[in-house]
């Protein structure tokens, strides 16, 4: 079933068609880090598991503000890992795991073509998984499901599939199935490739392969207790009887998810997932440029967009790296790219590529690849880069912040530094900065409160600007959209509750939902919008 679409190194595919750019979404603790390590291991990118965390440690020591991450044990940064297997190049974008970072996560997910949803087999769908899944659904991203930790006491596989399917309104097709779970875990049935995968010793790696025609052939499987294999075959037969068969079109449209049972810790099911990602996972798709045209990955000219900016990775240098997802063309080191927002070209002299393994210097990248561009503030999240064409990719909106705070300086002499620091943080997407019309103290807006801690810690450490927050009497912000004269009239009439964002766009700060509803009613020619496209 899967073999039909499997692309190997031997097939003369264009380079972009060999790219699989994806993210792993999960609730904290479901096993994302472990699965990432094991995917890298299965691809041969690292020789020893534990590297991902070790790299994280090193990064932390380089960057002080990540103390917050250490204290809270969560990942606040996204990183990119590129690895290769069987001629397929995988770009794995790490999404921040904490619910507070929904905006950052949203932007990272806008840069991928597929996602792997990791579920803890004992817990089923948890809150964060669900939220992230909904974000993927907005874009109809195809989703692979990895049911992790089957080596622990788990829910029954059929009950689990049922819960996932009904909670998410998603069709599921199992591609691997557990032979026993918890202490009974003996191996997996690789349904797609018709073989059982077993350990030669209890708890060991699944190196023994037993081919089969139909699952019933596995009854009496040597080396597995009768009760365990019988139960596995019975539940698999039942599942296959009621669940839809794998359908590539339905999967690519985001309606059906192939399910892999496994244990990241024991490396069970990981190679099968990687094979699935390579064989049925989508290669880079065309992208809509501001509704004007579709940009095809096969086009000759380079285009891409910035989905993340990370500043001050090294506190000794005011460096800033923009992460760019390429959408078309063949990028080469030293190329000049046009930024339509700034209306100017920039030479990309020192792009960063993200290969997880050591290999000869890469100096080309194609659609689906991510490149890091060090710069001094020229690039913002949402910026498009192209070889001359004035296009803008959609899908990187700002969300109206629900948490607003006035920023007060502990040292009034540092007003200039604060302004610069806030501008940097806004460009990086850490916070939104809103300047009230009638008050010099800026207001910062965030989607989750953790961002406030990150902001104050970074302002102090990286810019030497200690700040305090003060509560404001506004509960939400909305962008005001309408004809200029009408907007001006509204701003004039509501001076104490209007502001401008960093692009000078007018913003209404509402004191309550009721007040917002009344403004909507009283100003029918205006729109008060909660989502603003960037650029
Ligand atoms: P996260 O990134 O999604 O937050 O999860 P992470 O991989 O860090 O895994 C969370 C915990 O679950 C870790 O245990 C990890 O070892 C364990 N784990 C992950 N996958 C499996 C699996 O397939 N089977 C079992 N039994 N455990 C698994 P920990 O004790 O919190 O951390 P550690 O000290 O082991 O690193």
Boltz pocket constraint, residues with backbone or C-beta under 6 A from the ligand:
constraints:
  - pocket:
      binder: B
      contacts: [[A, 26], [A, 27], [A, 28], [A, 29], [A, 30], [A, 31], [A, 32], [A, 33], [A, 34], [A, 35], [A, 97], [A, 148], [A, 149], [A, 150], [A, 151], [A, 152], [A, 262], [A, 263], [A, 264], [A, 265], [A, 266]]
      max_distance: 6.0
